[in-house]
Amino acid sequence: MERSAIGRVQEAISAEAIADLAYELVSIPSPTGEEGAASRYYAERLKRAGLTSRLQYVEPGRPNVLGELKGLGGGANLLLQGHIDTIPAIDCVSPQRDADAVWGRGAADMKGSLAAMAVAAEAVVRAGIRLKGDLILAACVGHEIPWPLHPTLGHGDGAKVLARAVRAGEVNADCCVITEGPTRMPWVVQGGIAPWRIRVTGGPGPVHTTLTTLDHNPMVWVSELILDLRDYCREVEGRGEHPLIGVAPRLELGLACGGDYFNRNPAEGMICGAIRWDPGWSAEQVENHLRDRLENTRQRLVAKYGDDSIRIELFFRTGKDAFDAREHPRTEWLIERVRAAAEPVVGPLEAPWGSRAATDLDIFGRGGGIPTVAIGLGLSQERTAAGRNLGIAHSNDEGISKASLLAAARVFAGLIVEICEVDQ
């Protein structure tokens, strides 16, 4: 019965409907912090699909979207989750669609997945399938990290609010599948990431450069700090690779600046970057270790330059924490459901994998307390029939093929039937 139900649902899925919705969502800008219009549109679209929907406000103007298809009882309750915010659309191809693909910021990351989720759920309704368990679709705000312009946004803002509701029983979900990542393997391990900003101050302040020396210039101290952080990165990398992630933890540097005029001593110097770590380390441990390192560097600089006014201040904000979903005792059960749903669509799945990239695995797995894995539209670059390259997440030519959208929707439909089960 369940297999025939999956077939009926899959027959009701339209690739054109998914592409239409993906294009409509991509056409509504939703950079982190400005998600309101896209959230409201998606909520209305879920209502038209036959689900009940509501807005869960994270802060004024920034709601998560929750859509629900209530089951009859007796099955597991499935949460399909994605994020509706994007990085800024600067320099990205404009929203458009052609015979093969949808283009624009968010097409691959991850409005295409949201469209596939909605159409898969709509197909369940159109096929007249009666589910035992509840189906919950969630589009969350605040996933991307608009650092350093908006350092308090984009650290899983919406996902954390939803996960707390799951933990409290206000949203009744037994498991979560995040619709992001590859299609041919379940994503179960992620590294943690925290952006950081270091401010270096001291010395005589912004005076004419003839009135001081380079020994009392914050930019000189910054240059020494950068070299010390390079050594620190090597130490962190020396801890080795996680077997599923395959890339060593590390510290990254992306921005260095200071001063405002060529012959004024800088008032401060600043550097920004990120640090990435593996499961087994907590964000607090990582932050404390970095703080200790910076204090040692400060003491060395004070001794070297004879200037006890040197200050090194660290701003550290956890973006996503490291997590191994296999810690939850029911994760293997969820992986098997994913395998049963995906293999008829995409062929045999590869072994579960990990990534240095980060999604919301930790937020729902640890914070929500439910088994959580991720599987989505894929990570590899595609090419259209006309030979045009489709860029993946965050690229200037971001796009997603209709074939990938259709495959994802069919996988999500299979998940719905496999996990929620069908009333006979």
RACOR-V736949 format. One record per pair of residues at least 24 apart in sequence whose C-alpha atoms are under 10 Angstrom apart, sorted by the first residue. I is the first residue (numbers start at 1). J is the second residue. Records with the same first field share a line. If there is no record, write none. Layout:
I = J + J
This chain:
1 = 421 + 422 + 423 + 424
2 = 129 + 414 + 417 + 418 + 421 + 422 + 423 + 424
3 = 414 + 417 + 418 + 422
5 = 124 + 127 + 128 + 129 + 130 + 413 + 414 + 417 + 418 + 421 + 422 + 423 + 424
6 = 124 + 127 + 129 + 341 + 410 + 411 + 413 + 414 + 415 + 416 + 417 + 418 + 422
7 = 127 + 410 + 413 + 414
8 = 123 + 124 + 126 + 127 + 128 + 129
9 = 120 + 121 + 122 + 123 + 124 + 125 + 126 + 127 + 128 + 129 + 410 + 413 + 414 + 416 + 417
10 = 120 + 123 + 124 + 127 + 406 + 407 + 409 + 410 + 411 + 412 + 413 + 414
11 = 123 + 126 + 127 + 410
12 = 119 + 120 + 122 + 123 + 124 + 125 + 126 + 127 + 410
13 = 116 + 119 + 120 + 121 + 122 + 123 + 124 + 126 + 127 + 406 + 409 + 410 + 413
14 = 116 + 119 + 120 + 123 + 405 + 406 + 409 + 410
15 = 116 + 119 + 402 + 403 + 404 + 405 + 406 + 407 + 409 + 410
16 = 99 + 402 + 405 + 406
17 = 115 + 116 + 118 + 119 + 402 + 406
18 = 102 + 112 + 113 + 114 + 115 + 116 + 117 + 118 + 119 + 120 + 402 + 405 + 406 + 409
19 = 97 + 98 + 99 + 100 + 101 + 102 + 103 + 107 + 112 + 115 + 116 + 119 + 400 + 401 + 402 + 403 + 405 + 406
20 = 97 + 102 + 112 + 115 + 402
21 = 45 + 102 + 111 + 112 + 114 + 115 + 116 + 118 + 119
22 = 95 + 97 + 101 + 102 + 103 + 104 + 106 + 107 + 108 + 110 + 111 + 112 + 113 + 114 + 115 + 116 + 400 + 402 + 405
23 = 95 + 96 + 97 + 101 + 102 + 103 + 104 + 106 + 107 + 111 + 112 + 115
24 = 95 + 96 + 102 + 111 + 115
25 = 84 + 95 + 104 + 105 + 106 + 107 + 110 + 111 + 112 + 114 + 115
26 = 84 + 86 + 94 + 95 + 96 + 102 + 103 + 104 + 105 + 106 + 107 + 108 + 109 + 110 + 111 + 112
27 = 94 + 95 + 96 + 103 + 104 + 105 + 106 + 107
28 = 95 + 105 + 106
29 = 84 + 85 + 86 + 87 + 88 + 89 + 95 + 104 + 105 + 106
30 = 84 + 85 + 86 + 87 + 88 + 89 + 105 + 106 + 141
31 = 84 + 85 + 86 + 87 + 88 + 89 + 105 + 106 + 141 + 142 + 143 + 144 + 145 + 146 + 154
32 = 62 + 83 + 84 + 85 + 86 + 87 + 88 + 141 + 142 + 143 + 144 + 145 + 146 + 150 + 153 + 154 + 157
33 = 59 + 61 + 62 + 85 + 86 + 141 + 142 + 143 + 144 + 145 + 146 + 150 + 153 + 154 + 157
34 = 61 + 62 + 63 + 85 + 86 + 141 + 142
35 = 61 + 62 + 63 + 64 + 83 + 84 + 85 + 86 + 140 + 141 + 142
36 = 60 + 61 + 62 + 63 + 64 + 65 + 84 + 85 + 141
37 = 61 + 62 + 63
38 = 62 + 63 + 65 + 84 + 85 + 111 + 139
39 = 63 + 64 + 65 + 66 + 83 + 84 + 85 + 139 + 140 + 141
40 = 64 + 65
41 = 65
42 = 66 + 67 + 84 + 111 + 114 + 115 + 118 + 139
43 = 67 + 138 + 139
45 = 115 + 118 + 119 + 122
46 = 115 + 117 + 118 + 119 + 121 + 122 + 137
47 = 118 + 122
48 = 118 + 122
49 = 118 + 119 + 120 + 121 + 122 + 123 + 124 + 125 + 126
50 = 118 + 121 + 122 + 123 + 124 + 125 + 126
51 = 118 + 121 + 122 + 125 + 135 + 136 + 137
52 = 136
53 = 136 + 137 + 138
54 = 138
55 = 138 + 139
56 = 138 + 139 + 140 + 158 + 161 + 162
57 = 140 + 141 + 158 + 161 + 162
58 = 140 + 141 + 142 + 157 + 158 + 159 + 160 + 161 + 162
59 = 141 + 157 + 158
62 = 140 + 141 + 142 + 157 + 158
63 = 139 + 140 + 141 + 142 + 158
64 = 138 + 139 + 140 + 141 + 142 + 157 + 158 + 159 + 161 + 162
65 = 137 + 138 + 139 + 140 + 141 + 158 + 162
66 = 136 + 137 + 138 + 139 + 140 + 162 + 171
67 = 118 + 121 + 135 + 136 + 137 + 138 + 139
68 = 121 + 134 + 135 + 136 + 137 + 138
69 = 121 + 122 + 124 + 125 + 130 + 131 + 133 + 134 + 135 + 136 + 137
70 = 130 + 131 + 132 + 133 + 134 + 135 + 136
71 = 130 + 131 + 132 + 133 + 134 + 135 + 420 + 421 + 422 + 423
72 = 130 + 131 + 132 + 133 + 134 + 420 + 422 + 423
73 = 131 + 132 + 133 + 134 + 420 + 421 + 423
74 = 131 + 132 + 133 + 134 + 420 + 421 + 422 + 423
75 = 131 + 132 + 133 + 134 + 174 + 417 + 418 + 419 + 420 + 421 + 422 + 423
76 = 131 + 132 + 133 + 134 + 135 + 172 + 173 + 174 + 175 + 416 + 418 + 419 + 420 + 421
77 = 131 + 132 + 133 + 134 + 135 + 136 + 171 + 172 + 173 + 174 + 175 + 176 + 416 + 419 + 420 + 421
78 = 133 + 134 + 135 + 136 + 137 + 172 + 173 + 174 + 175 + 176 + 177 + 415 + 416 + 417 + 418 + 419 + 420
79 = 134 + 135 + 136 + 137 + 138 + 166 + 171 + 172 + 173 + 174 + 175 + 176 + 177 + 178 + 364 + 370 + 372 + 416
80 = 114 + 117 + 118 + 135 + 136 + 137 + 138 + 139 + 173 + 175 + 176 + 177 + 178 + 179 + 372 + 374 + 412 + 415 + 416
81 = 113 + 114 + 117 + 136 + 137 + 138 + 139 + 140 + 159 + 162 + 176 + 177 + 178 + 179 + 180 + 360 + 364 + 374
82 = 109 + 110 + 111 + 112 + 113 + 114 + 117 + 137 + 138 + 139 + 140 + 141 + 143 + 159 + 177 + 178 + 179 + 180 + 359 + 360 + 374 + 376
83 = 109 + 110 + 111 + 113 + 114 + 138 + 139 + 140 + 141 + 142 + 143 + 144 + 156 + 158 + 159 + 178 + 179 + 180 + 359 + 360
84 = 109 + 110 + 111 + 112 + 113 + 114 + 138 + 139 + 140 + 141 + 142 + 143 + 144 + 158
85 = 109 + 110 + 111 + 139 + 140 + 141 + 142 + 143 + 144 + 145 + 154
86 = 110 + 111 + 141 + 142 + 143 + 144 + 145 + 146 + 154 + 393 + 394
87 = 143 + 144 + 145 + 146 + 154 + 393 + 394
88 = 144 + 146 + 394
89 = 394 + 395 + 396 + 398
90 = 396
91 = 395 + 396 + 397
92 = 394 + 395 + 396 + 397 + 398
93 = 391 + 395 + 396 + 397 + 398 + 399
94 = 396 + 397 + 398
95 = 398 + 399
96 = 399
97 = 399 + 400 + 401 + 402
98 = 384 + 401 + 402
99 = 384 + 385 + 386 + 401 + 402
100 = 383 + 384 + 385 + 386 + 388 + 400 + 401 + 402 + 403
101 = 383 + 384 + 385 + 388 + 390 + 399 + 400 + 401 + 402 + 403 + 404 + 405
102 = 390 + 398 + 399 + 400 + 401 + 402 + 405
103 = 390 + 391 + 396 + 397 + 398 + 399 + 400 + 401
104 = 391 + 394 + 395 + 396 + 397 + 398 + 399 + 400
105 = 393 + 394 + 395 + 396 + 397 + 398 + 399
106 = 392 + 393 + 394 + 395 + 398 + 399 + 400
107 = 391 + 392 + 393 + 394 + 397 + 398 + 399 + 400 + 401 + 405
108 = 180 + 181 + 376 + 377 + 378 + 379 + 390 + 391 + 392 + 393 + 394 + 395 + 398 + 399 + 400 + 401 + 404 + 405
109 = 144 + 180 + 181 + 376 + 377 + 379 + 392 + 393 + 394 + 395 + 398 + 399 + 400
110 = 139 + 179 + 180 + 181 + 376 + 377 + 393 + 400
111 = 139 + 400
112 = 179 + 180 + 376 + 377 + 399 + 400 + 401 + 402 + 404 + 405 + 406 + 408 + 409
113 = 139 + 178 + 179 + 180 + 181 + 375 + 376 + 377 + 400 + 404 + 405 + 406 + 408 + 409 + 412
114 = 138 + 139 + 179 + 180 + 405 + 409
115 = 405 + 406 + 408 + 409
116 = 179 + 376 + 377 + 404 + 405 + 406 + 407 + 408 + 409 + 410 + 411 + 412 + 413
117 = 179 + 405 + 408 + 409 + 410 + 411 + 412 + 413 + 416
118 = 409 + 412 + 413
119 = 406 + 409 + 410 + 412 + 413
120 = 406 + 408 + 409 + 410 + 411 + 412 + 413 + 414 + 415 + 416
121 = 409 + 412 + 413 + 416
122 = 413
123 = 409 + 410 + 413
124 = 413 + 416 + 417
129 = 417 + 421 + 422 + 423 + 424
130 = 417 + 420 + 421 + 422 + 423 + 424
131 = 416 + 417 + 419 + 420 + 421 + 422 + 423 + 424
132 = 417 + 419 + 420 + 421 + 422 + 423 + 424
133 = 173 + 174 + 416 + 417 + 419 + 420 + 421 + 422 + 423
134 = 172 + 173 + 174 + 416 + 419 + 420 + 421
135 = 172 + 173 + 416 + 417 + 419 + 420
136 = 171 + 172 + 173 + 176 + 416
137 = 176
138 = 162 + 178
143 = 319 + 320 + 358 + 359 + 360
144 = 319 + 359
145 = 194 + 195 + 319 + 320
147 = 195 + 196 + 197 + 272 + 273
148 = 195 + 196 + 197 + 255 + 272 + 273
151 = 195 + 196 + 197 + 315 + 316 + 317
152 = 317 + 319
153 = 317 + 319
154 = 319 + 320
155 = 193 + 194 + 195 + 317 + 318 + 319 + 320 + 321 + 360
156 = 318 + 319 + 320 + 359 + 360 + 362 + 363
157 = 319 + 363
159 = 360 + 361 + 363 + 364 + 367 + 368
160 = 360 + 362 + 363 + 364 + 367 + 368
161 = 363 + 367 + 368
162 = 363 + 364 + 367 + 368
163 = 360 + 362 + 363 + 364 + 365 + 366 + 367 + 368 + 369 + 370
164 = 363 + 364 + 367 + 368 + 369
165 = 367 + 368
166 = 364 + 367 + 368 + 369 + 370
167 = 364 + 366 + 367 + 368 + 369 + 370
168 = 368 + 369
169 = 368
173 = 368 + 369 + 370 + 371
174 = 330 + 368 + 369 + 370 + 371 + 372 + 419 + 420
175 = 330 + 331 + 334 + 364 + 365 + 368 + 369 + 370 + 371 + 372 + 373 + 419
176 = 331 + 334 + 361 + 364 + 365 + 368 + 369 + 370 + 371 + 372 + 373 + 374
177 = 334 + 335 + 338 + 360 + 361 + 364 + 371 + 372 + 373 + 374 + 375 + 376 + 412 + 415
178 = 359 + 360 + 361 + 364 + 372 + 373 + 374 + 375 + 376
179 = 359 + 373 + 374 + 375 + 376 + 377 + 378 + 408 + 412
180 = 359 + 360 + 373 + 374 + 375 + 376 + 377 + 378 + 379
181 = 355 + 357 + 358 + 359 + 373 + 374 + 375 + 376 + 377 + 378 + 379 + 380
182 = 353 + 374 + 375 + 376 + 377 + 378 + 379 + 380 + 408
183 = 342 + 343 + 345 + 346 + 349 + 350 + 374 + 375 + 376 + 377 + 378 + 379 + 380 + 404 + 407 + 408 + 411
184 = 339 + 342 + 343 + 345 + 346 + 347 + 348 + 349 + 350 + 351 + 352 + 375 + 376 + 377 + 378 + 379
185 = 335 + 338 + 339 + 342 + 343 + 348 + 349 + 350 + 351 + 352 + 353 + 354 + 374 + 375 + 376 + 378
186 = 334 + 335 + 336 + 338 + 339 + 342 + 349 + 350 + 351 + 352 + 353 + 354 + 373 + 374 + 375 + 376
187 = 244 + 324 + 325 + 335 + 351 + 352 + 353 + 354 + 355 + 359 + 361 + 372 + 373 + 374 + 375 + 376
188 = 244 + 245 + 323 + 324 + 325 + 326 + 327 + 331 + 335 + 352 + 353 + 354 + 355 + 361 + 362 + 365 + 371 + 372 + 373 + 374 + 375
189 = 242 + 243 + 244 + 245 + 278 + 279 + 322 + 323 + 324 + 325 + 326 + 327 + 352 + 353 + 354 + 355 + 356 + 357 + 358 + 359 + 361 + 362 + 373 + 374
190 = 242 + 244 + 245 + 277 + 278 + 279 + 320 + 321 + 322 + 323 + 324 + 325 + 353 + 354 + 355 + 356 + 357 + 358 + 359 + 360 + 361 + 362
191 = 242 + 245 + 247 + 248 + 249 + 276 + 277 + 278 + 279 + 280 + 281 + 320 + 321 + 322 + 323 + 324 + 354 + 355 + 356 + 357 + 358 + 359 + 362
192 = 249 + 275 + 276 + 277 + 278 + 279 + 281 + 282 + 283 + 286 + 318 + 319 + 320 + 321 + 322 + 323 + 355 + 356 + 357 + 358 + 359 + 362
193 = 249 + 250 + 251 + 274 + 275 + 276 + 277 + 278 + 283 + 286 + 317 + 318 + 319 + 320 + 321 + 322 + 356 + 357 + 358
194 = 251 + 273 + 274 + 275 + 276 + 277 + 283 + 286 + 287 + 316 + 317 + 318 + 319 + 320 + 321
195 = 251 + 252 + 253 + 272 + 273 + 274 + 275 + 276 + 315 + 316 + 317 + 318 + 319 + 320
196 = 251 + 252 + 253 + 271 + 272 + 273 + 274 + 275 + 287 + 314 + 315 + 316 + 317 + 318 + 319
197 = 253 + 255 + 256 + 270 + 271 + 272 + 273 + 274 + 313 + 314 + 315 + 316 + 317
198 = 222 + 225 + 256 + 269 + 270 + 271 + 272 + 273 + 294 + 312 + 313 + 314 + 315 + 316
199 = 257 + 258 + 268 + 269 + 270 + 271 + 272 + 311 + 312 + 313 + 314 + 315
200 = 225 + 258 + 267 + 268 + 269 + 270 + 271 + 298 + 310 + 311 + 312 + 313 + 314
201 = 266 + 267 + 268 + 269 + 270 + 309 + 310 + 311 + 312 + 313
202 = 266 + 267 + 268 + 269 + 307 + 308 + 309 + 310 + 311 + 312
203 = 265 + 266 + 267 + 268 + 307 + 308 + 309 + 310 + 311
204 = 265 + 266 + 267 + 309
205 = 264 + 265 + 266 + 267 + 268
206 = 259 + 260 + 261 + 263 + 264 + 265 + 266 + 267 + 268
207 = 263 + 264 + 265 + 266 + 267
208 = 261 + 262 + 263 + 264 + 265 + 266
209 = 262 + 263 + 264 + 265 + 266
210 = 263 + 264 + 265
211 = 264 + 265
212 = 264 + 265
213 = 265
214 = 265 + 305
215 = 301 + 304 + 305 + 306 + 307
216 = 265 + 266 + 305 + 306 + 307 + 309 + 310
217 = 259 + 264 + 265 + 266 + 267 + 268 + 269 + 310
218 = 258 + 259 + 265 + 266 + 267 + 268 + 269 + 270 + 310 + 311 + 312
219 = 256 + 257 + 258 + 259 + 265 + 266 + 267 + 268 + 269 + 270
220 = 269
221 = 268 + 269 + 297 + 298 + 301 + 302 + 305 + 310 + 311 + 312
222 = 256 + 257 + 258 + 268 + 269 + 270 + 271 + 312
223 = 256 + 269 + 271
224 = 297 + 301
225 = 271 + 294 + 297 + 298 + 301 + 312
226 = 253 + 256 + 271
228 = 293 + 294 + 297
229 = 253 + 290 + 293 + 294 + 297
232 = 290 + 293
233 = 275
236 = 275 + 276 + 277
237 = 277
239 = 278
240 = 278
241 = 278
242 = 277 + 278 + 279 + 354 + 355 + 356
243 = 353 + 354
244 = 324 + 351 + 352 + 353 + 354 + 355 + 356
245 = 278 + 353 + 354 + 355 + 356 + 357
246 = 353 + 354 + 355 + 356
247 = 278 + 354 + 355 + 356
248 = 276 + 277 + 278 + 356
249 = 275 + 276 + 277 + 278 + 356
250 = 274 + 275 + 276 + 277 + 278
251 = 275 + 276 + 277 + 290
252 = 276
268 = 311 + 312
269 = 312
270 = 312 + 313
271 = 314
272 = 314 + 315
273 = 316
274 = 316 + 317 + 318 + 319
275 = 316 + 318 + 319
276 = 318 + 319 + 320 + 321 + 322 + 356 + 357 + 358
277 = 321 + 322 + 323 + 356
278 = 321 + 322 + 323 + 324 + 355 + 356
279 = 321 + 322 + 323 + 324 + 325
280 = 322 + 323 + 324
281 = 321 + 322 + 323
282 = 321 + 322 + 323
283 = 316 + 317 + 318 + 319 + 320 + 321 + 322
284 = 316 + 318 + 321
286 = 316 + 318
287 = 314 + 315 + 316 + 317 + 318
288 = 316
290 = 314 + 316
291 = 315 + 316
319 = 358 + 359 + 360
320 = 357 + 358 + 359 + 360 + 361 + 362 + 363
321 = 358 + 359 + 360 + 361 + 362 + 363 + 366
322 = 356 + 357 + 358 + 359 + 360 + 361 + 362 + 363
323 = 354 + 358 + 360 + 361 + 362 + 363 + 365 + 366
324 = 354 + 361 + 362 + 365 + 366 + 372 + 373
325 = 354 + 361 + 362 + 364 + 365 + 366 + 370 + 371 + 372 + 373 + 374
326 = 352 + 365 + 371 + 372 + 373
327 = 365 + 366 + 371
328 = 365 + 366 + 369 + 370 + 371 + 372
329 = 370 + 371
330 = 370 + 371 + 372
331 = 365 + 370 + 371 + 372 + 373
332 = 371 + 372 + 373
333 = 371 + 419
334 = 371 + 372 + 373 + 415 + 418 + 419
335 = 371 + 372 + 373 + 374
336 = 418
337 = 414 + 415 + 416 + 417 + 418 + 419
338 = 373 + 374 + 375 + 411 + 412 + 414 + 415 + 416 + 418 + 419
339 = 411 + 414 + 415
340 = 411 + 414 + 415 + 418
341 = 410 + 411 + 412 + 413 + 414 + 415 + 416 + 417 + 418 + 419
342 = 375 + 407 + 408 + 410 + 411 + 412 + 413 + 414 + 415
343 = 411 + 414
344 = 410 + 411 + 414
345 = 406 + 407 + 408 + 409 + 410 + 411 + 414
346 = 407 + 408 + 410 + 411
375 = 408 + 411 + 412
376 = 404 + 405 + 407 + 408 + 409 + 411 + 412
377 = 401 + 403 + 404 + 405 + 406 + 407 + 408 + 409 + 411
378 = 404 + 405 + 408
